[in-house]
């Protein structure tokens, strides 16, 4: 593809968060006349957004984009009448990731990591593997830095976490490697069905060819079906010992059958079965690209990076151990599949789970099944509390809490020595917190403030005496949400 030029074109950028601001700057740098759109009032936009130039705030009229040459949509903006009208009139509507990919050199390998759960960890680890091998590595996308900020002239490989939203409008995006880690129900408040959500996840596979690498879990038919929408070489990871291209051997090692390499599990700094799968996925992606001739990654570099990688914040991180109970922060567990994986990955036989938040309208049945196996008790918070209670009633003890501080105290009372207390909400955070990071930070703060059981017994006796009140008075909070 020739270098992106937009001279003489009018470009609308819709949604002026970080991705939109980066897209607007890129379009302007390539010669476009850019107009920024956001439904938020101007005073609520960031200083970076307000500095872009011509802005239009407020609700979008149906023909708002009909006289533009190109419309670039930020990930958080769903389909709407204005975008549909522009499409009908022949205006090209693309996503920020698509625009950014058009600005990159054809020779720069673009490596995508998608999936419902685990993609941030695998993205960070994949970038670490490339960097340890000496490649100048861009790390971003849904992970943080928009791809529009990537300097292709100073980069050897771009490693990008891609969400389903980012994959919706990518008609020419071409990835050299794409890992689809899993597809479980999520964002059903935006997609009409699980099938529609899965199809969005799989869109980038369509432009991949025989020289590219598609990485999917062993025996995952949905992920494989999406990968087969293109013609990339299929590489599998995980599964039972002895199967798949990269997976555990059942003897304390991960085996890379693509290149005949082994990596000791004892050397890993991350724990849990789900993280073993994450490591397998990253190794499969990096090794597959090495075999294809895209990027050399020596065994020694991969082994060294695996031994250094500590995981990411708010993803099943041990906060502390107190009175024989371990407290884990998995605030990034924002859907049912993530929470099920977090429970399964715990070393402890039983856990008190803190769950709830803004409901994504999926089924909680898989979570109930996991709780029947590993749950000691369940503490619910937020808007989704009543739906979770209805699904799990009769399976294990359940109590409600109004705040994270209450939830931590109740969970502490319910936990037995040798148990875990796990914050893995299975919901988004926006009913009570700014985002999942804020939620995790509050949980960590409350856990760290706990004193020993003996020193705090009098306080616990008074603070927790109101748990019956939490079960009745806070039921209305769960239905109506909290600020």
Secondary structure by P-SEA (a helix, b strand, c coil): ccccccccbbbbbccccaaaaaaaaaaaaaccbbbbbbcccccccccccccccccccccccccccccccbbbbcccccccaaaaaaaaabbbbbcaaaaaaaaccccbbbbbbbcccaaaaaaaaaaaaaaaacccccccccccccccccccccccbbbbbcccccccccccccccbbbbcccccccccccccaaaaaaaaacccccccccbbbbbcccaaaaaaaaaccccbbbbccccccccccccccccbbbccccbbbbbccccccccaaaaaaaaaaaaaaaaaaaaccccccaaaaaaaaacccccccccccccccccbbbbbccccccaaaaaaaaaaccccccccccccccccccaaaaaaaaaccccbbbbbccaaaaaaaaaccccbbbbbccaaaaaaaaaaacccccccccccccccccccccaaaaaaaaaaaaaaccccccaaaaaaaaacccccccccaaaaaacccc
